[in-house]
């Protein structure tokens, strides 16, 4: 297993393949899933007010195959906070302890940059994901509502954890 930063040119096809292998996650939000478009957005999307150039996009590889990714941004929801914007795994890579390993790496990187708290959002329609985050020490701080591309509302729980 190897965790390393991802490159938008070199690793884009691998991210797109991972997104295809994680279609069940994307189906929680989207009725139409365009993995190429989602993969392109992975390398540029950040929470409001965050600098994409400062964000860290990490991949965990198993046998040279991209198993999971994380996107870590800084300065959201407040200037002193880190934000884990996305952490997903291919279906074949789940329940192997890789999520815990990647989360530890993300937390270590946020601490190394001087952040003392990390936030994330988890879909209410993703109870397995929420259970993972709660087991990892995150606490529920409230919820927000959003809409998908068809205007269908969904709820996101905001979780936080001191580092």
LINSUL-V297993 format. One record per pair of residues at least 4 apart in sequence whose C-alpha atoms are under 6 Angstrom apart, sorted by the first residue. I is the first residue (numbers start at 1). J is the second residue. Records with the same first field share a line. If there is no record, write none. Layout:
I: J + J
This chain:
1: 61 + 62
2: 60 + 61
3: 59 + 60
4: 58 + 59
5: 57 + 58
6: 11 + 57 + 58
7: 11
8: 12 + 43
15: 39
16: 35 + 36 + 39
18: 90
19: 35
21: 90 + 91
22: 90 + 91
26: 30
35: 39
41: 45
44: 52
50: 75
55: 72 + 73
56: 71 + 72
57: 70 + 71
58: 69 + 70
59: 68 + 69
60: 66 + 67 + 68
61: 65 + 66 + 67
67: 89 + 90 + 93
68: 88 + 89
69: 87 + 88
70: 86 + 87
71: 84 + 85 + 86
72: 83 + 84
73: 82 + 83
74: 82
75: 79 + 80 + 81 + 82
76: 81 + 83
81: 117 + 118
82: 118
83: 118 + 119 + 120
84: 120
99: 103
110: 115
111: 115
116: 162 + 163
117: 161 + 162 + 163
118: 160 + 161
119: 159 + 160
120: 158 + 159
121: 156 + 157 + 158
122: 156 + 157
123: 155 + 156
124: 155 + 156
133: 138
134: 138
138: 159 + 160 + 161
139: 159 + 160
140: 159
141: 158 + 159
142: 157 + 158
143: 156 + 157 + 158
144: 155 + 156
145: 154 + 155
146: 153 + 154
147: 151 + 152 + 153 + 154
148: 152
